Amino acid sequence: MLYSFTTHNTLQPLAPMPGLTISECHDPQLMAMVGETTQEETQQRFANGHKAFVAYWHGEPASFGWMATTKARIGELNHELGLPAQHAYLWNFRTLSRFRGQGIYPHLLQYILSTERAHTECFWIMHAPENKASERGITKAGFKFMGKVSVVNGREVIFYDQNRSVDLTDVLAMLGFTASEEEQATCWNCSSPYIKNKKPQCCCSEAKTECNAHLFQAG
């Protein structure tokens, strides 16, 4: 699922959260800790021009995310996208388990939008179709849904324009997506071979949807 936020969009009003503070983070050790990765990895992200942001709940790190400004890799689809000047891609967002369900995520997104929009024309963000929690946070922050994304045969990333209100030809070329009328995956967990820590059971049944992963497997 692909969303965008441009300088023409309006930030949605969010209920105040006393005790929540958000700031950009330059500490690779802290980002490694909250992201459960290595310090070498976070240092490399900073070296590649990525920015990190952390939300603190009463002083404790509660949620975090990264912003790419030149290029980014969508690990779930094994796809690298390029970003022109004044475009950014928001990725690797997570709220630590004990702080979930409080509405921190949209506040973190809006902080980035408000502080970075002076020199960013368009922000992009994605989530797996089965990740309803991310969907709620992204839309609550004010992002606009652009269309559905899937990986076919383990190599080609296809995009279905959901609203067709604007010409996305240049956008698709920039992101490296192929416009397609094909059926989109109901979940990345089953359809993409690149998902780490795959869930043993498909989530489609919970959403009362029939999983169509067989359409996306490499032949």
C-alpha positions in Angstrom: 0.0 0.0 0.0 1.5 3.3 -1.1 0.7 6.7 0.4 1.9 10.2 -0.1 1.8 13.6 1.6 2.7 16.8 -0.3 3.0 20.4 0.7 -0.6 20.9 -0.6 -2.0 18.5 2.0 -3.1 19.5 5.4 -2.0 17.9 8.7 -5.0 16.2 10.4 -5.6 17.5 14.0 -4.5 15.0 16.6 -5.5 14.9 20.3 -2.7 16.2 22.5 -0.6 13.6 24.3 0.9 15.1 27.5 4.2 13.3 28.2 5.0 12.7 24.5 8.1 14.4 23.1 9.6 13.8 19.7 13.0 14.7 18.2 15.4 13.9 15.5 18.1 11.4 16.7 21.7 11.4 15.8 22.8 8.5 18.1 23.6 5.3 16.2 23.8 3.4 19.5 20.3 4.4 20.6 18.8 3.6 17.1 20.5 0.2 17.2 19.0 -0.5 20.6 15.4 0.5 19.8 15.6 -1.0 16.3 17.1 -4.3 17.5 19.9 -4.0 14.9 23.6 -3.4 14.9 25.3 -0.1 15.5 27.3 -0.6 12.3 23.9 -0.8 10.4 22.6 2.4 11.9 25.9 4.2 11.3 25.7 3.1 7.6 22.1 4.5 7.4 23.3 7.9 8.7 26.3 7.8 6.3 23.8 7.2 3.4 21.9 10.4 4.4 19.0 8.8 6.3 17.5 10.7 9.2 16.2 9.1 12.4 13.4 10.2 14.7 12.4 9.0 18.1 9.2 9.5 20.1 9.7 9.5 23.9 6.8 8.7 26.3 7.6 10.4 29.7 11.3 10.2 28.7 11.4 6.6 27.6 12.0 5.8 23.9 8.6 4.5 22.7 8.6 4.7 18.9 11.0 5.4 16.1 11.3 5.7 12.3 13.7 6.6 9.5 13.5 9.0 6.6 15.5 8.4 3.3 16.3 11.4 1.1 18.2 9.9 -1.8 17.4 6.2 -2.1 15.8 3.5 0.0 15.4 -0.3 0.0 12.0 -2.0 0.6 13.3 -5.2 2.1 9.8 -6.9 2.0 9.8 -6.5 -1.8 13.6 -6.7 -2.4 13.3 -3.4 -4.2 15.4 -0.3 -4.2 13.9 3.0 -5.2 15.5 6.3 -6.0 14.3 9.7 -4.7 14.7 13.0 -6.6 15.4 16.2 -4.9 12.7 17.3 -2.3 11.2 13.8 -2.1 11.5 11.6 1.0 10.6 8.0 1.9 9.6 7.1 5.4 10.5 3.6 6.5 11.3 1.2 9.3 8.8 2.6 11.8 8.0 0.7 14.9 6.3 1.4 18.3 7.8 -0.7 21.1 5.3 -3.3 22.3 4.5 -1.8 25.7 3.7 1.6 24.2 1.3 0.4 21.4 -2.3 1.3 21.2 -1.9 4.8 22.5 -1.7 6.7 19.2 2.0 7.6 19.2 2.6 6.6 15.6 0.6 9.3 13.9 2.1 11.9 16.2 5.6 10.8 15.2 4.7 10.9 11.5 3.2 14.4 11.8 6.3 15.6 13.6 8.4 14.6 10.7 6.0 16.1 8.2 5.9 19.4 10.0 9.6 19.7 10.6 10.8 18.5 7.2 8.2 19.9 4.9 10.1 23.2 4.5 12.6 21.4 2.2 10.6 18.3 1.2 8.0 18.6 -1.5 6.6 15.0 -1.2 6.8 12.3 1.5 6.2 8.6 0.6 5.3 5.8 2.9 4.2 2.2 2.5 2.8 -0.7 4.5 2.0 -4.3 3.9 -1.7 -4.8 3.0 -2.2 -7.0 6.1 -0.8 -4.4 8.5 -3.9 -2.6 9.6 -2.3 -0.9 12.5 0.1 0.9 10.2 -2.8 1.8 7.9 -4.7 3.5 10.7 -1.7 5.5 11.9 -0.7 6.6 8.4 -4.2 7.7 7.4 -4.7 9.4 10.7 -1.6 11.4 10.2 -3.0 12.8 6.9 -1.3 10.7 4.2 -3.3 10.1 1.0 -3.7 6.6 -0.4 -2.2 6.2 -3.9 -2.5 2.5 -4.7 -1.5 -1.1 -4.1 1.9 -2.6 -4.5 3.0 -6.3 -4.9 6.1 -8.2 -6.0 5.5 -10.7 -8.9 7.6 -13.8 -9.4 10.1 -12.5 -6.8 11.4 -9.8 -9.0 9.0 -7.3 -10.6 7.1 -4.8 -8.4 3.7 -3.9 -9.8 1.5 -1.0 -8.9 -2.3 -0.6 -9.2 -3.5 3.0 -9.2 -6.4 3.0 -6.8 -7.9 6.5 -7.4 -6.5 7.5 -10.9 -7.0 11.2 -10.0 -3.5 12.2 -11.1 -1.0 11.1 -13.7 1.5 8.9 -11.9 3.7 8.0 -14.9 6.7 10.0 -13.6 6.2 8.7 -10.0 6.2 5.1 -11.1 9.3 5.6 -13.1 11.0 7.3 -10.1 10.0 4.5 -7.7 10.7 1.7 -10.2 7.2 0.3 -10.1 5.4 -1.1 -13.1 1.8 0.0 -13.7 -0.4 -3.0 -13.8 -4.1 -4.0 -13.9 -3.2 -7.4 -12.4 -4.8 -8.6 -9.1 -2.8 -7.3 -6.1 -1.6 -9.5 -3.2 -3.9 -9.7 -0.2 -0.9 -10.0 2.1 2.9 -9.7 1.7 3.5 -12.3 4.4 2.5 -15.1 2.1 3.1 -13.5 -1.4 6.6 -12.1 -1.0 9.6 -14.4 -0.6 11.6 -11.6 1.1 9.6 -11.3 4.3 11.8 -11.9 7.4 10.2 -13.7 10.3 7.2 -14.9 8.3 4.1 -15.7 10.4 3.4 -19.4 10.2 -0.3 -18.8 9.7 -1.8 -16.5 7.1 -3.6 -13.4 8.4 -6.1 -13.2 5.5 -8.6 -15.5 7.3 -8.9 -12.9 10.2 -9.8 -10.3 7.6 -12.2 -12.7 6.0 -10.2 -12.5 2.8 -9.0 -15.4 0.6 -5.2 -15.4 0.4 -4.1 -15.2 -3.3 -0.4 -15.7 -2.6 -0.2 -18.4 -5.3 -0.6 -15.8 -8.0 2.7 -14.1 -7.0 5.1 -17.1 -6.6 8.1 -17.4 -8.9 7.5 -20.1 -11.6 
